[in-house]
Amino acid sequence: MKKKILVLCTGNSCRSQIAEGYLRYFAENKAEVYSAGIETHGVNSKAIETMAEDGIDISDHTSNHINEYQNINFDFVITVCDNAKENCPYFPNKAEKFHYNFPDPAKAVGTEEVVKQQFRDVRLQIKNYCRKFISDNVS
């Protein structure tokens, strides 16, 4: 049976979308991966662009609210920012919770290149985290 993984962030626009993309990639059909926010902000175009640079297409992802997934019995819930961890609703199931507070690249300021580099840096952090998570918990 496939493991069910939920990635939770504040707005489900950037970090959780990147994590969803990498978790799906590394799980290779061994898991069902979802992402959601405690709010919805739409998928960040720079997140789509930075993932495409690494060969992963998240352009068809949608920004979903956590309430949409209340009836799914997740095996794992991963919060990728402190705000989501602190405001995550109670899930009445056996989901094992994980947390890593990744920097928010959407808040990067500076030149276009500085912002792109911030997205790439966070993408690499999330990629490494997701690779290890799948290796430790799903493979």
Sequence and secondary structure as in RCSB ss.txt:
>XXXX:A:sequence
MKKKILVLCTGNSCRSQIAEGYLRYFAENKAEVYSAGIETHGVNSKAIETMAEDGIDISDHTSNHINEYQNINFD
FVITVCDNAKENCPYFPNKAEKFHYNFPDPAKAVGTEEVVKQQFRDVRLQIKNYCRKFISDNVS
>XXXX:A:secstr
  EEEEEEESSSSSHHHHHHHHHHHHHTTSEEEEEEESS     HHHHHHHHHTT   TT    BGGGGTTS  S
EEEE SHHHHHH     S  EEEE     GGG  SSHHHHHHHHHHHHHHHHHHHHHHHHHHT 
